[in-house]
Amino acid sequence: MDHQLCLPGGPITQSGIYLAFHKEHRTPHEILFLEGESFPTCNTCNGEVRYTLKHAAPHILDDNDFH
């Protein structure tokens, strides 16, 4: 597992399941992000949310067997 914390606005370099860590209002939770997007801010804690990759998973369109 990748333990690097990613910040809102930063690029998503690997598709997969990430853990989102909020400042105080919510416990950590899993969320799916796709490579090429940017990490979003939280509607409640804004830029205080952080993300870390839990499990990488390629998008189906990146798999040659499904083109």
Short mmCIF file of the C-alpha atoms (twelve columns), coordinates in Angstrom:
data_MODEL
# 
_entry.id   MODEL 
# 
loop_
_atom_site.group_PDB 
_atom_site.id 
_atom_site.type_symbol 
_atom_site.label_atom_id 
_atom_site.label_alt_id 
_atom_site.label_comp_id 
_atom_site.label_asym_id 
_atom_site.label_seq_id 
_atom_site.Cartn_x 
_atom_site.Cartn_y 
_atom_site.Cartn_z 
_atom_site.pdbx_PDB_model_num 
ATOM 1  C CA . MET A 1  0.000   0.000  0.000   1 
ATOM 2  C CA . ASP A 2  1.168   3.508  -0.849  1 
ATOM 3  C CA . HIS A 3  1.336   5.661  2.295   1 
ATOM 4  C CA . GLN A 4  1.926   8.979  0.530   1 
ATOM 5  C CA . LEU A 5  -0.734  11.543 1.437   1 
ATOM 6  C CA . CYS A 6  -2.218  13.338 -1.544  1 
ATOM 7  C CA . LEU A 7  -3.648  16.843 -1.365  1 
ATOM 8  C CA . PRO A 8  -6.759  18.350 -2.948  1 
ATOM 9  C CA . GLY A 9  -5.987  19.779 -6.374  1 
ATOM 10 C CA . GLY A 10 -3.129  17.343 -6.941  1 
ATOM 11 C CA . PRO A 11 -3.127  14.993 -9.926  1 
ATOM 12 C CA . ILE A 12 -4.354  11.419 -9.619  1 
ATOM 13 C CA . THR A 13 -1.552  9.337  -11.122 1 
ATOM 14 C CA . GLN A 14 -3.036  5.874  -10.456 1 
ATOM 15 C CA . SER A 15 -6.616  4.676  -10.739 1 
ATOM 16 C CA . GLY A 16 -7.866  2.774  -7.728  1 
ATOM 17 C CA . ILE A 17 -9.438  2.795  -4.309  1 
ATOM 18 C CA . TYR A 18 -8.213  5.560  -2.027  1 
ATOM 19 C CA . LEU A 19 -8.816  6.325  1.622   1 
ATOM 20 C CA . ALA A 20 -10.079 9.829  2.315   1 
ATOM 21 C CA . PHE A 21 -9.128  11.386 5.657   1 
ATOM 22 C CA . HIS A 22 -11.194 14.403 6.727   1 
ATOM 23 C CA . LYS A 23 -10.246 16.971 9.369   1 
ATOM 24 C CA . GLU A 24 -12.878 16.172 12.004  1 
ATOM 25 C CA . HIS A 25 -16.366 15.668 10.630  1 
ATOM 26 C CA . ARG A 26 -16.078 12.167 9.133   1 
ATOM 27 C CA . THR A 27 -14.197 8.950  9.712   1 
ATOM 28 C CA . PRO A 28 -11.859 7.725  6.936   1 
ATOM 29 C CA . HIS A 29 -13.681 6.114  4.017   1 
ATOM 30 C CA . GLU A 30 -12.922 4.464  0.686   1 
ATOM 31 C CA . ILE A 31 -13.449 6.267  -2.599  1 
ATOM 32 C CA . LEU A 32 -12.687 5.456  -6.248  1 
ATOM 33 C CA . PHE A 33 -10.550 7.837  -8.301  1 
ATOM 34 C CA . LEU A 34 -9.440  7.575  -11.921 1 
ATOM 35 C CA . GLU A 35 -6.009  8.440  -13.276 1 
ATOM 36 C CA . GLY A 36 -5.897  11.814 -14.988 1 
ATOM 37 C CA . GLU A 37 -8.374  13.504 -12.658 1 
ATOM 38 C CA . SER A 38 -7.521  15.767 -9.713  1 
ATOM 39 C CA . PHE A 39 -8.163  15.129 -6.036  1 
ATOM 40 C CA . PRO A 40 -11.190 17.204 -4.966  1 
ATOM 41 C CA . THR A 41 -11.706 19.411 -1.951  1 
ATOM 42 C CA . CYS A 42 -14.313 18.363 0.592   1 
ATOM 43 C CA . ASN A 43 -17.581 20.318 0.741   1 
ATOM 44 C CA . THR A 44 -17.254 20.462 4.548   1 
ATOM 45 C CA . CYS A 45 -13.552 20.602 5.464   1 
ATOM 46 C CA . ASN A 46 -12.394 22.117 2.144   1 
ATOM 47 C CA . GLY A 47 -8.632  21.704 1.706   1 
ATOM 48 C CA . GLU A 48 -8.177  19.765 4.953   1 
ATOM 49 C CA . VAL A 49 -9.001  16.402 3.348   1 
ATOM 50 C CA . ARG A 50 -6.121  14.044 2.464   1 
ATOM 51 C CA . TYR A 51 -6.020  10.901 0.339   1 
ATOM 52 C CA . THR A 52 -3.860  7.805  0.208   1 
ATOM 53 C CA . LEU A 53 -3.926  4.902  -2.255  1 
ATOM 54 C CA . LYS A 54 -5.291  1.723  -0.698  1 
ATOM 55 C CA . HIS A 55 -5.480  -0.489 -3.778  1 
ATOM 56 C CA . ALA A 56 -4.534  0.342  -7.377  1 
ATOM 57 C CA . ALA A 57 -6.903  -0.895 -10.086 1 
ATOM 58 C CA . PRO A 58 -6.693  -0.061 -13.783 1 
ATOM 59 C CA . HIS A 59 -9.715  1.377  -15.563 1 
ATOM 60 C CA . ILE A 60 -11.395 -1.125 -17.883 1 
ATOM 61 C CA . LEU A 61 -10.577 1.069  -20.880 1 
ATOM 62 C CA . ASP A 62 -6.874  0.686  -20.045 1 
ATOM 63 C CA . ASP A 63 -7.086  -3.123 -20.291 1 
ATOM 64 C CA . ASN A 64 -6.330  -4.422 -23.809 1 
ATOM 65 C CA . ASP A 65 -8.646  -7.418 -23.371 1 
ATOM 66 C CA . PHE A 66 -11.679 -5.109 -23.196 1 
ATOM 67 C CA . HIS A 67 -11.118 -2.760 -26.163 1 
# 
